[in-house]
């Protein structure tokens, strides 16, 4: 008999323990019938802004909208440039194209896998209107110098779609730049039961404009000031997220505990283990939240196949850096332009990690890696 499947992310184990609360919250929305911008949206917006340490947040239909509408609120448009990392999910740079601006790609930092900050600073031009650093895989990108350089010159939009709850210098990501974008896709550190997103900021003008843009560009009903987008967070999704938010810190603690066990179990293998933030929990420390536990292997595809043969899921985040995707070919890049990002695309493999994974399952994954390396 084959061993039980170990999922990359097991949604049942995340949602199961709090299912009664989620069911009750969803039922309340259904019974009341306020499905569009109901009270749960406002309540979750307030709760999430407070959690991040920011003044405002605006609930949206997904993380891509959170990026795009923040850029629109910044006034970014045709003729402007926005610096983005070459290694990230496609939405980061796609949002720049959506507002008519040009993405300027920068390589990943080999130590953090996030945007290489010195290289980003070197790419600044008079056309630079914004920079979008990504807290990739849950690692808090060290964006302090970028924020300082941007004061009065360009905006910093944190892409926190993989960084819910991470900290940089003791401050939660999402409260450090001019604004931030979050995704609540189901597999995220906090996810809803479909798509959802949030723009977070302490700038009231930005929050007000995003709130109007998401709801047909209106300040008051039928008074439309901007192009009519419909990018609202559904009330039922806000209700789910409101139940989940109090559990986020404990879930992130569980992810960090899993990462520690992986580091112990995989010590001595040929894998390159992910960067870590020592001192998590101490005042003023950085904190990784391990959206994914991403290792590197020169034989990545063979390793993934060996894990699959032992009923263990894995993932690749991401198989192509942005400059090698067809959608960005007009930027004029070629293979070799961003070697760190290209190396990650060839070697990165995400191992199972989620709240509820057992020590036995972690050991089973590690044993499968070791067996692969022995040729067993």
For each residue, the residues with C-beta under 8 A, 3 or more apart:
1:
2: 311
3: 310 311 364
4: 311
5: 311 312 313
6: 311 312 313 352 357 361 364 365
7: 10 313 352 354
8: 313 314 315 350 351 352 353 354
9: 14 187 352 353 354
10: 7 13 14 352 354 356 357
11: 14 15 186 187
12: 15 16
13: 10 16 17 354 355 356 357
14: 9 10 11 251 354 355 356
15: 11 12 18 19 22
16: 12 13 19
17: 13 356
18: 15 21 22 243 244 247
19: 15 16 22 23
20: 23 24
21: 18 24 25 243
22: 15 18 19 25 26 240 243 244
23: 19 20 26 27
24: 20 21 27 28
25: 21 22 28 29 40 239 240 242 243
26: 22 23 29 30 236 239 240
27: 23 24 30 31
28: 24 25 31 32 239
29: 25 26 32 34 35 38 40 235 236 239
30: 26 27 33 236
31: 27 28
32: 28 29 38
33: 30
34: 29 37 38 39 235
35: 29 38 234 235 236
36: 232 234 235
37: 34 41 42 215 232 235
38: 29 32 34 35 41 235 238
39: 34 42 43 235
40: 25 29 43 44 235 236 238 239 242
41: 37 38 44 45 59 232 233 235 238
42: 37 39 45 46
43: 39 40 46 47 238 242
44: 40 41 47 48 59 233 238 239 241 242 245
45: 41 42 48 49 56 57 58 59 198 238
46: 42 43 49 50 57
47: 43 44 50 51 242 245
48: 44 45 51 52 57 182 198 200 241 245
49: 45 46 52 54 55 56 57 200
50: 46 47 53
51: 47 48 165 172 245 248
52: 48 49 57 172 173 174 175 180 200
53: 50 171 172 174 175
54: 49 57 174 175 180 200 201 202
55: 49 201 202 204 207
56: 45 49 200 201 202 203 204 206 207
57: 45 46 48 49 52 54 198 199 200 201 207
58: 45 69 198 199 200 207 210 211 214
59: 41 44 45 196 197 198 214 232 233 238
60: 63 65 66 69 196 197 198 199 210 214 231 232 233
61: 65 195 196 197 214 230 231 232 233 234
62: 65 66 183 185 195 196 197 231
63: 60 66 67 91 161 181 182 183 184 185 197
64: 67 68 91 94 95 183 197
65: 60 61 62 68 69 197 214 229 231
66: 60 62 63 69 70 161 181 182 183 197 198 199
67: 63 64 70 71 91 92 95 132 157 159 181
68: 64 65 71 72 95 98 99
69: 58 60 65 66 72 73 199 209 210 213 214 229 231
70: 66 67 73 74 157 179 180 181 199 201 206 210
71: 67 68 74 76 82 95 96 98 99 101 130 157
72: 68 69 75 76 77 99 209 210 213
73: 69 70 179 199 205 206 209 210 213
74: 70 71 129 130 155 157 178 179 206
75: 72 129
76: 71 72 80 82 96 99 101 129 130 155
77: 72 80 99 100 101
78: 100 101
79: 101 127
80: 76 77 101 102 127 128 129 130
81: 101 102 103 104 125 127 128 129
82: 71 76 96 101 102 103 104 128 129 130 131 132
83: 103 104 105 106 115 120 123 124 128 130 131 132
84: 88 92 93 96 103 104 105 106 115 131 132 134 322
85: 88 92 105 106 107 108 114 115 116 132 133 134 136 322 341
86: 105 106 107 108 321 322 323 337 338 341
87: 107 108 113 136 318 321 322 338 340 341 344 345
88: 84 85 92 93 134 136 159 318 322
89: 92 134 161 317 318
90: 93 94 322 325 327
91: 63 64 67 94 95 161
92: 67 84 85 88 89 95 96 132 134 159 322
93: 84 88 90 96 97 103 105 322 328
94: 64 90 91 97 98 327
95: 64 67 68 71 91 92 98 99 132
96: 71 76 82 84 92 93 99 101 102 103 132
97: 93 94 100 101 103 327
98: 68 71 94 95
99: 68 71 72 76 77 95 96
100: 77 78 97
101: 71 76 77 78 79 80 81 82 96 97 129
102: 80 81 82 96 127 331
103: 81 82 83 84 93 96 97 322 328 331
104: 81 82 83 84 123 128
105: 83 84 85 86 93 322 323 328 331 333 337 338
106: 83 84 85 86 115 116 119 120 123 338
107: 85 86 87 116 119 338 339 340 341
108: 85 86 87 112 113 114 115 116 136 338 340 341 344
109: 112 113 114 115 116 117 340
110: 113 340
111: 275
112: 108 109 136 139 141 142 275
113: 87 108 109 110 136 137 139 274 275 294 344
114: 85 108 109 133 134 135 136 139 141 142
115: 83 84 85 106 108 109 120 131 133 134 141 143
116: 85 106 107 108 109 119 120 340
117: 109 120 121 133 141 142 143 145 146
118: 121 122
119: 106 107 116 122 123
120: 83 106 115 116 117 123 124 131 133 146
121: 117 118 124 145 146 149
122: 118 119
123: 83 104 106 119 120 128
124: 83 120 121 128 149 153 154
125: 81 128
126:
127: 79 80 81 102
128: 80 81 82 83 104 123 124 125 131 153 154
129: 74 75 76 80 81 82 101 154 155
130: 71 74 76 80 82 83 154 155 156 157
131: 82 83 84 115 120 128 146 150 154 155 156 157
132: 67 82 83 84 85 92 95 96 156 157 158 159
133: 85 114 115 117 120 141 143 146 156 158 159 177
134: 84 85 88 89 92 114 115 141 159 161 162
135: 114 138 139 140 141 158 159 160 162 163 166 173
136: 85 87 88 108 112 113 114 139 141 162
137: 113 162 274 290 291 292 294 317
138: 135 162 163 166 189 255 288 289 290 291 292
139: 112 113 114 135 136 163 166 274 275 277 288
140: 135 163 166 167 168 173 277 286 287 288
141: 112 114 115 117 133 134 135 136 168 173
142: 112 114 117 145 168 286
143: 115 117 133 146 147 156 158 168 176 177
144: 147 148 168 169 176
145: 117 121 142 148 149
146: 117 120 121 131 133 143 149 150 156
147: 143 144 150 151 156 176 177
148: 144 145 151
149: 121 124 145 146 153
150: 131 146 147 153 154 155 156 178
151: 147 148
152:
153: 124 128 149 150
154: 124 128 129 130 131 150
155: 74 76 129 130 131 150 177 178 179
156: 130 131 132 133 143 146 147 150 176 177 178
157: 67 70 71 74 130 131 132 177 178 179 180 181
158: 132 133 135 143 163 173 174 176 177 179 180 181
159: 67 88 92 132 133 134 135 162 180 181
160: 135 163 164 166 173 174 180 181 182 200
161: 63 66 89 91 134 181 182 183 185 188 197
162: 134 135 136 137 138 159 183 188 189 291 292
163: 135 138 139 140 158 160 166 173 174 289 291
164: 160 182 188 189 190 248 252 289 291
165: 51 172 189 190 248 249 252 287 289
166: 135 138 139 140 160 163 172 173 286 287 288 289
167: 140 170 171 172 173 280 285 286 287
168: 140 141 142 143 144 171 173 176 286
169: 144 284 285 286
170: 167 283 284 285
171: 53 167 168 175 176
172: 51 52 53 165 166 167 175
173: 52 135 140 141 158 160 163 166 167 168 176 180
174: 52 53 54 158 160 163 180 182 200
175: 52 53 54 171 172 180 200 202
176: 143 144 147 156 158 168 171 173 180
177: 133 143 147 155 156 157 158 180
178: 74 150 155 156 157 201 203 206
179: 70 73 74 155 157 158 199 200 201 203 206
180: 52 54 70 157 158 159 160 173 174 175 176 177 199 200 201
181: 63 66 67 70 157 158 159 160 161 197 198 199 200
182: 48 63 66 160 161 164 174 197 198 199 200
183: 62 63 64 66 161 162 188 196 197
184: 63 188 190 191 192 195 196 197 198 237 241
185: 62 63 161 188 191 195 196
186: 11 191 192 193 194
187: 9 11 191
188: 161 162 164 183 184 185 191 291
189: 138 162 164 165 248 251 252 255 289 291
190: 164 165 184 241 244 245 247 248 251
191: 184 185 186 187 188 196 244
192: 184 186 195 196 237 238 240 241 244
193: 186 236 237 240
194: 186 234 237
195: 61 62 184 185 192 237
196: 59 60 61 62 183 184 185 191 192 233 234 237 238 241
197: 59 60 61 62 63 64 65 66 161 181 182 183 184 233
198: 45 48 57 58 59 60 66 181 182 184 233
199: 57 58 60 66 69 70 73 179 180 181 182 206 207 210
200: 48 49 52 54 56 57 58 160 174 175 179 180 181 182
201: 54 55 56 57 70 178 179 180 206 207 210
202: 54 55 56 175
203: 56 178 179 206 207
204: 55 56 207 208
205: 73 208 209
206: 56 70 73 74 178 179 199 201 203 209 210
207: 55 56 57 58 199 201 203 204 210 211
208: 204 205 211 212
209: 69 72 73 205 206 212 213 226
210: 58 60 69 70 72 73 199 201 206 207 213 214
211: 58 207 208 214 215
212: 208 209 215 217 218 219 225 226
213: 69 72 73 209 210 217 226 227 229 231
214: 58 59 60 61 65 69 210 211 229 230 231 232
215: 37 211 212 218 230 231 232
216: 224 228 229 230
217: 212 213 224 225 226 227 228 229
218: 212 215 221 222 223 224 225 228
219: 212 223 225
220: 223
221: 218
222: 218
223: 218 219 220
224: 216 217 218 228
225: 212 217 218 219
226: 209 212 213 217 229
227: 213 217
228: 216 217 218 224
229: 65 69 213 214 216 217 226
230: 61 214 215 216
231: 60 61 62 65 69 213 214 215
232: 36 37 41 59 60 61 214 215
233: 41 44 59 60 61 196 197 198 237 238
234: 35 36 61 194 196 237 238
235: 29 34 35 36 37 38 39 40 41 238 239
236: 26 29 30 35 40 193 239 240
237: 184 192 193 194 195 196 233 234 240 241
238: 38 40 41 43 44 45 59 192 196 233 234 235 241 242
239: 25 26 28 29 40 44 235 236 242 243
240: 22 25 26 192 193 236 237 243 244
241: 44 48 184 190 192 196 237 238 244 245
242: 25 40 43 44 47 238 239 245
243: 18 21 22 25 239 240 246
244: 18 22 190 191 192 240 241 247 248
245: 44 47 48 51 190 241 242 248
246: 243
247: 18 190 244 250 251
248: 51 164 165 189 190 244 245 251 252
249: 165 252 253
250: 247 253 254 355
251: 14 189 190 247 248 254 255 355
252: 164 165 189 248 249 255 256 287 289 290
253: 249 250 256 257
254: 250 251 257 258 355 356
255: 138 189 251 252 258 259 289 290 291 353 354 355
256: 252 253 259 260 280 287 288 289 290
257: 253 254 260 261
258: 254 255 261 262 290 293 353 357 362
259: 255 256 262 263 274 276 288 290 293 353
260: 256 257 263 264
261: 257 258 264 265 359 362
262: 258 259 265 266 273 293 351 353 362 365 366
263: 259 260 266 267 273 276
264: 260 261 267
265: 261 262 362 363 365 366
266: 262 263 269 271 273 295 366 369
267: 263 264
268:
269: 266 366 369 370 373
270: 297 298 373
271: 266 295 296 297 369
272: 295 296 297 347
273: 262 263 266 276 295
274: 113 137 139 259 290 293 294 295
275: 111 112 113 139 288
276: 259 263 273 288
277: 139 140 280 285 286 287 288
278: 285
279: 282 285 286
280: 167 256 277 285 286 287 288
281: 285 287
282: 279 285
283: 170
284: 169 170
285: 167 169 170 277 278 279 280 281 282
286: 140 142 166 167 168 169 277 279 280
287: 140 165 166 167 252 256 277 280 281
288: 138 139 140 166 256 259 275 276 277 280
289: 138 163 164 165 166 189 252 255 256
290: 137 138 252 255 256 258 259 274 293 353
291: 137 138 162 163 164 188 189 255
292: 137 138 162 315 317 350 353
293: 258 259 262 274 290 350 351 352 353
294: 113 137 274 317 348 349 350 351
295: 266 271 272 273 274 348 349 351
296: 271 272 300 343 344 347 348 349
297: 270 271 272 300 303 347 349
298: 270 347
299: 302 303
300: 296 297 303 304 316 346 347 348 349
301: 304 305
302: 299 305 306 372
303: 297 299 300 306 307 314 349 369 372
304: 300 301 307 308 314 316 349
305: 301 302 308 309
306: 302 303 309 310 368 371 372
307: 303 304 310 312 313 314 365 368 369 372
308: 304 305 311 312 313 314
309: 305 306
310: 3 306 307 364 368 371
311: 2 3 4 5 6 308
312: 5 6 307 308 352 364 365 368
313: 5 6 7 8 307 308 352
314: 8 303 304 307 308 349 350 351 352
315: 8 292 349 350
316: 300 304 319 348 349 350
317: 89 137 292 294 348 350
318: 87 88 89 321 345 348
319: 316 345
320: 324 325 345
321: 86 87 318 324 325 338 341 342 344 345
322: 84 85 86 87 88 90 92 93 103 105 325 328 341
323: 86 105 328 331 333 334 337 338 341
324: 320 321 333 335 342 345
325: 90 320 321 322 328 329
326: 329
327: 90 94 97
328: 93 103 105 322 323 325 331 333
329: 325 326 332
330:
331: 102 103 105 323 328
332: 329
333: 105 323 324 328 337 338
334: 323 337
335: 324 342
336: 339 342
337: 86 105 323 333 334
338: 86 87 105 106 107 108 321 323 333 341 342
339: 107 336 342 343
340: 87 107 108 109 110 116 343 344
341: 85 86 87 107 108 321 322 323 338 344 345
342: 321 324 335 336 338 339 345 346
343: 296 339 340 346 347
344: 87 108 113 296 321 340 341 347 348
345: 87 318 319 320 321 324 341 342 348
346: 300 342 343
347: 272 296 297 298 300 343 344
348: 294 295 296 300 316 317 318 344 345
349: 294 295 296 297 300 303 304 314 315 316
350: 8 292 293 294 314 315 316 317 353
351: 8 262 293 294 295 314 365
352: 6 7 8 9 10 293 312 313 314 357 361 365
353: 8 9 255 258 259 262 290 292 293 350 357
354: 7 8 9 10 13 14 255 357
355: 13 14 250 251 254 255
356: 10 13 14 17 254
357: 6 10 13 258 352 353 354 361 362
358: 361 362
359: 261 362 363
360: 363 364
361: 6 352 357 358 364 365
362: 258 261 262 265 357 358 359 365 366
363: 265 359 360 366 367
364: 3 6 310 312 360 361 367 368
365: 6 262 265 307 312 351 352 361 362 368 369
366: 262 265 266 269 362 363 369 370
367: 363 364 370 371
368: 306 307 310 312 364 365 371 372
369: 266 269 271 303 307 365 366 372 373
370: 269 366 367 373 374
371: 306 310 367 368 374 376
372: 302 303 306 307 368 369 375 376
373: 269 270 369 370
374: 370 371
375: 372
376: 371 372
